[in-house]
Amino acid sequence: MSEPIRLLLADDHRHAREGMRTIVSAVPEFLVVGEAASGEEAFRLTETLRPDLILMDINMPGMGGLEAVKAIKSSYPAVKIIMVTVSDDVAHLFEALKKGAQGYLLKNLNPSAWRDYLRAVALDEAPLNPELAMSILREFADRKGGDTSPPAKMKSREIDGLTPREKDILQEVAKGYTNREVAASLGLSEHTVKNHLKNILQKLHLDNRVQLTRYAYERGMVESD
């Protein structure tokens, strides 16, 4: 990458921000451009600093992480947001992802896992956690009273707008596969998969793999095991 990935750190605890800064500063591709102690401050700094990626704590006083994600993504949809939390509570994480966050990191993960994941998110290559993918299906099933089959004509025009290859890639991504795994499965290059994925997101007016997964499940494009 010719330009560094500009990061904004948002956490109400100074020591937590220092820990995040220590982890990401070890990678030449990352450049920390600011720190925020609240959701309100994260929004203001996003406006002035225009970071590429925000590490956002879920629980903060005032405007918490969930509200901040919604506000930032509404005004600056291109900014990627990673939730940082001490708990893998699916309900909170799924809510953040539905509001537009690209993924999440647990604070107790080792630094190398953080760095690898952040690189993948920055390059639009981070796979969806399979457990979280299944929670999308369960939520949809609960909303439908246990019936996971989609309505007969659910936005068929949107589905028809995808090419056969794009539909194949959408199905593979919804299963939680990485770009490399999708490429190997379909006999394509990773670059081709990445380009197709960008086109799919644009055509369907979606922001990330979580939303793509939900889209695929709702339309019966992926079956649960």
MIDOTOR-384347 format. One record per residue (C-alpha): x, y, z; residue in three letters. Coordinates in Angstrom, 2 decimals, m for minus. Example, Ala and Ser with C-alpha at 12.3 -4.5 7.8 and 13.67 -1.06 7.14 Angstrom:
[[12.30 m4.50 7.80] ALA]
[[13.67 m1.06 7.14] SER]
END
This chain:
[[0.00 0.00 0.00] MET]
[[1.47 3.36 m1.01] SER]
[[m0.45 5.35 1.61] GLU]
[[m0.64 4.44 5.32] PRO]
[[m3.92 3.27 6.83] ILE]
[[m5.14 6.15 8.99] ARG]
[[m6.51 4.96 12.34] LEU]
[[m8.67 6.64 14.96] LEU]
[[m8.77 5.05 18.43] LEU]
[[m11.98 5.47 20.44] ALA]
[[m12.13 4.25 24.05] ASP]
[[m13.01 6.08 27.26] ASP]
[[m10.09 4.45 29.11] HIS]
[[m6.69 6.05 28.47] ARG]
[[m4.78 2.83 29.19] HIS]
[[m6.94 0.95 26.68] ALA]
[[m6.11 3.54 24.01] ARG]
[[m2.43 3.30 24.88] GLU]
[[m2.63 m0.48 24.49] GLY]
[[m4.28 m0.18 21.08] MET]
[[m1.73 2.41 19.98] ARG]
[[1.14 0.14 21.04] THR]
[[m0.27 m2.75 19.02] ILE]
[[m0.95 m0.88 15.79] VAL]
[[2.14 1.35 15.93] SER]
[[4.28 m1.76 15.44] ALA]
[[2.97 m1.98 11.86] VAL]
[[4.42 0.49 9.30] PRO]
[[1.16 0.46 7.29] GLU]
[[m0.82 1.89 10.23] PHE]
[[m0.80 5.55 11.25] LEU]
[[m2.70 6.63 14.36] VAL]
[[m4.09 10.09 13.55] VAL]
[[m6.19 10.67 16.68] GLY]
[[m7.76 9.40 19.88] GLU]
[[m11.28 9.85 21.23] ALA]
[[m12.65 9.25 24.73] ALA]
[[m16.34 9.20 23.72] SER]
[[m18.64 8.53 20.80] GLY]
[[m19.25 12.26 20.37] GLU]
[[m15.53 12.94 20.16] GLU]
[[m15.07 10.06 17.73] ALA]
[[m17.69 11.60 15.45] PHE]
[[m16.07 15.06 15.61] ARG]
[[m12.59 13.68 14.93] LEU]
[[m13.89 11.61 12.03] THR]
[[m15.17 14.82 10.49] GLU]
[[m11.85 16.64 10.87] THR]
[[m9.30 13.80 10.49] LEU]
[[m11.11 11.53 8.00] ARG]
[[m9.54 8.26 9.18] PRO]
[[m9.69 5.12 7.05] ASP]
[[m10.39 2.88 10.03] LEU]
[[m11.74 3.40 13.55] ILE]
[[m11.20 1.09 16.52] LEU]
[[m14.34 1.70 18.59] MET]
[[m15.05 0.49 22.12] ASP]
[[m18.68 m0.64 22.48] ILE]
[[m19.24 0.69 26.01] ASN]
[[m18.52 4.39 26.47] MET]
[[m20.33 7.11 28.43] PRO]
[[m22.63 9.51 26.59] GLY]
[[m22.87 8.44 22.97] MET]
[[m21.76 4.81 23.21] GLY]
[[m20.04 2.79 20.55] GLY]
[[m23.27 1.55 18.91] LEU]
[[m24.72 5.04 18.53] GLU]
[[m21.38 6.35 17.30] ALA]
[[m21.18 3.67 14.61] VAL]
[[m24.62 4.61 13.32] LYS]
[[m23.84 8.33 13.29] ALA]
[[m20.44 7.96 11.64] ILE]
[[m21.55 5.47 8.99] LYS]
[[m24.54 7.67 8.13] SER]
[[m22.29 10.65 7.43] SER]
[[m19.08 8.91 6.36] TYR]
[[m20.01 5.49 4.90] PRO]
[[m16.53 4.86 3.49] ALA]
[[m14.94 4.84 6.96] VAL]
[[m14.42 1.31 8.26] LYS]
[[m15.20 0.65 11.93] ILE]
[[m13.98 m2.23 14.08] ILE]
[[m15.66 m2.76 17.43] MET]
[[m13.31 m3.48 20.34] VAL]
[[m14.78 m5.28 23.33] THR]
[[m13.96 m7.51 26.29] VAL]
[[m16.99 m9.71 25.56] SER]
[[m18.05 m11.65 22.49] ASP]
[[m21.73 m11.03 23.27] ASP]
[[m23.27 m11.81 19.88] VAL]
[[m26.28 m9.56 20.50] ALA]
[[m24.15 m6.42 20.95] HIS]
[[m21.71 m7.30 18.20] LEU]
[[m24.44 m8.19 15.74] PHE]
[[m26.22 m4.91 16.48] GLU]
[[m23.01 m2.97 15.77] ALA]
[[m22.48 m4.90 12.55] LEU]
[[m26.03 m4.20 11.42] LYS]
[[m25.36 m0.49 11.96] LYS]
[[m22.45 m0.71 9.54] GLY]
[[m19.37 m1.84 11.48] ALA]
[[m17.01 m4.05 9.49] GLN]
[[m16.04 m6.42 12.28] GLY]
[[m14.91 m6.78 15.88] TYR]
[[m11.87 m7.58 17.99] LEU]
[[m11.70 m8.99 21.50] LEU]
[[m9.35 m7.09 23.79] LYS]
[[m7.76 m10.31 25.05] ASN]
[[m6.56 m11.43 21.61] LEU]
[[m2.82 m11.46 21.04] ASN]
[[m1.33 m8.47 19.16] PRO]
[[m0.47 m10.47 16.05] SER]
[[m4.12 m11.49 15.67] ALA]
[[m5.13 m7.83 15.94] TRP]
[[m2.68 m6.75 13.28] ARG]
[[m3.59 m9.54 10.85] ASP]
[[m7.29 m8.82 11.23] TYR]
[[m6.91 m5.07 10.81] LEU]
[[m4.88 m5.58 7.64] ARG]
[[m7.60 m7.88 6.29] ALA]
[[m10.35 m5.37 7.08] VAL]
[[m8.41 m2.52 5.50] ALA]
[[m8.03 m4.62 2.34] LEU]
[[m11.69 m5.73 2.40] ASP]
[[m10.60 m9.33 2.91] GLU]
[[m11.77 m10.09 6.45] ALA]
[[m14.04 m13.17 6.53] PRO]
[[m17.20 m13.26 8.60] LEU]
[[m17.01 m15.36 11.75] ASN]
[[m19.05 m18.53 10.97] PRO]
[[m20.77 m18.36 14.38] GLU]
[[m21.87 m14.81 13.67] LEU]
[[m23.06 m15.87 10.23] ALA]
[[m25.27 m18.48 11.87] MET]
[[m26.64 m15.87 14.28] SER]
[[m27.85 m13.93 11.25] ILE]
[[m29.79 m16.97 10.11] LEU]
[[m31.18 m17.58 13.60] ARG]
[[m32.33 m13.98 13.92] GLU]
[[m34.08 m14.21 10.59] PHE]
[[m35.68 m17.52 11.58] ALA]
[[m36.91 m16.07 14.88] ASP]
[[m38.40 m13.08 13.11] ARG]
[[m40.21 m15.40 10.73] LYS]
[[m41.47 m17.68 13.49] GLY]
[[m38.96 m20.40 12.72] GLY]
[[m39.49 m20.47 8.96] ASP]
[[m36.21 m19.70 7.18] THR]
[[m37.63 m19.87 3.67] SER]
[[m37.79 m16.46 1.95] PRO]
[[m40.94 m14.92 0.46] PRO]
[[m41.45 m16.14 m3.11] ALA]
[[m40.75 m12.79 m4.75] LYS]
[[m38.43 m11.15 m2.22] MET]
[[m36.64 m8.49 m4.23] LYS]
[[m36.07 m10.89 m7.10] SER]
[[m35.10 m7.97 m9.30] ARG]
[[m32.02 m7.35 m7.14] GLU]
[[m31.02 m11.01 m7.27] ILE]
[[m31.52 m11.08 m11.04] ASP]
[[m29.21 m8.06 m11.29] GLY]
[[m26.27 m10.23 m10.21] LEU]
[[m24.34 m12.27 m12.75] THR]
[[m24.09 m16.04 m12.21] PRO]
[[m20.48 m15.62 m11.10] ARG]
[[m21.45 m12.90 m8.63] GLU]
[[m24.13 m15.16 m7.18] LYS]
[[m21.52 m17.90 m6.74] ASP]
[[m19.18 m15.52 m4.93] ILE]
[[m22.00 m14.19 m2.75] LEU]
[[m22.86 m17.71 m1.64] GLN]
[[m19.23 m18.50 m0.78] GLU]
[[m18.75 m15.26 1.16] VAL]
[[m21.95 m15.91 3.13] ALA]
[[m20.49 m19.22 4.28] LYS]
[[m17.65 m17.30 5.96] GLY]
[[m14.92 m18.02 3.41] TYR]
[[m11.99 m15.65 2.85] THR]
[[m11.23 m14.17 m0.55] ASN]
[[m8.43 m16.70 m0.95] ARG]
[[m10.75 m19.60 m0.13] GLU]
[[m13.41 m18.30 m2.50] VAL]
[[m10.80 m17.94 m5.24] ALA]
[[m9.57 m21.51 m4.73] ALA]
[[m13.11 m22.88 m4.67] SER]
[[m14.17 m21.14 m7.88] LEU]
[[m10.88 m21.27 m9.76] GLY]
[[m10.37 m17.51 m9.76] LEU]
[[m7.65 m15.12 m8.65] SER]
[[m7.99 m13.27 m5.36] GLU]
[[m7.92 m9.98 m7.28] HIS]
[[m10.88 m11.10 m9.40] THR]
[[m12.84 m12.16 m6.31] VAL]
[[m12.15 m8.80 m4.65] LYS]
[[m13.36 m6.89 m7.73] ASN]
[[m16.50 m9.01 m7.97] HIS]
[[m17.18 m8.46 m4.27] LEU]
[[m16.98 m4.69 m4.67] LYS]
[[m19.41 m4.88 m7.60] ASN]
[[m21.82 m7.04 m5.58] ILE]
[[m21.83 m4.60 m2.66] LEU]
[[m22.41 m1.71 m5.02] GLN]
[[m25.25 m3.41 m6.89] LYS]
[[m27.05 m4.45 m3.71] LEU]
[[m26.39 m1.15 m1.89] HIS]
[[m24.74 m2.96 1.02] LEU]
[[m21.73 m2.01 3.15] ASP]
[[m20.03 m5.18 4.30] ASN]
[[m19.89 m8.97 4.47] ARG]
[[m22.28 m9.13 7.40] VAL]
[[m24.99 m7.44 5.39] GLN]
[[m24.16 m9.66 2.41] LEU]
[[m24.54 m12.75 4.56] THR]
[[m27.90 m11.64 5.88] ARG]
[[m28.99 m10.83 2.32] TYR]
[[m28.02 m14.32 1.14] ALA]
[[m29.79 m16.08 4.02] TYR]
[[m32.95 m14.03 3.67] GLU]
[[m33.21 m14.93 0.00] ARG]
[[m32.57 m18.62 0.50] GLY]
[[m29.22 m18.51 m1.31] MET]
[[m27.46 m20.30 1.59] VAL]
[[m28.80 m23.26 3.52] GLU]
[[m28.10 m23.87 7.21] SER]
[[m26.46 m27.18 8.09] ASP]
END
